[in-house]
Amino acid sequence: MLDMALVLATFECPVSIILQNAGASWASLPTMPDDSPLALSGKLKSLPLYDINNVLIDEDSCKKRGIQVSNDFLGTLCGHDQIIDCLNTSDVVLEA
């Protein structure tokens, strides 16, 4: 889904990313060398280059799973209401 977000942003589609439930664990991934084939860090760091600046992390999902958001992760912890607002104002929602 991260690749899909980058493709959509390339075609100037407004993109927001919401990390919730198990997906919130992305916000706590250990830093890996960017040239590692397993690293998502390079793609995550490139989000602002694609004008993807709205990355929301569900605070309740983090609490339920004991997830500590990494200090260098560029998302914002938020409540359920903010996530619902983002979904309600989106034209298309892709879920993974």
N, C-alpha and C positions, 0 to 999 in steps of 0.2 A: 504494500500500500504506500510505502514511502516513495518508491519509484513512481507510482501513479501520481502522487501529489506533485512530484517534481516535474513530471510531464505536463500535467494540467497547468502548473504555474508557468511553464515555458510558453504556453499558448495564452498567457495573460489572463487565465481564469483565477478569480480570487480563491485562495485555499486557506482553510483553517485545519489544524490537526488537533484532535481530542484524544488524549490518552486516558482510558478508564478501564476498570476491571483489571484483568491480567496485563493489558497493554500499558498500564501505569508503570510497570517494571522497567520499561524503556528509559524512564527518567532516572534510573539508578544504575544503569549499565556501567561496568568498569571501563575506564579509558583504555583503549587499545591503540597500537600504532595505526595510523590512517592507512598504511599500505597493507594491512592485514586483510585477508579475504573475509574474515569474520567481523570486521569493524563496521559498525553503523555510524561511528563518530564522524567520519568524513561527510557522509550524507546529512547527518543532523547539523553539522556546522555550516553546511552550504544552504540551509533553508533561507536565511536572510538574503542570500545572493539571488534567490528566486522570488523575493518579496513575500515569503511565507513567514510572517511575523507573529501570527496568532496561533500559538501552541499552548493548549490548555491541558492541565494535568488534574484529574479528579482527586480532590483532597480526601474524600471518603474512601476511594479505592486504595490510596496510599496507606491510610490508617488501618483499614481492614487487613491489608497484606504486610504491614510492617515495613513499607517501602520508604526509604530515606532518599529524597530527590538529591541528585548530585549537584554540587555547587556550580559546576560549569555547564549544567543543562540549561538550554535557553527557553524553557517553557515556564508557565505561570501556574502555580497552584490555585485552584478555584473551586467554588462550591457547585452543587448540582444546578442551582438556578442559572448561573452563568453559562453552563454547558447547554442547558435547555434553550436559553436565549440564542446561543450560537447556532444550534440545530434548527431552530425555528426561523432564523433569517437566512438559512442556506438554501440555495436552489437545488442542489444535489448532495446526497449523503452517501458516501461509500463506507462500507463497514467490513472490518476484517477481524 
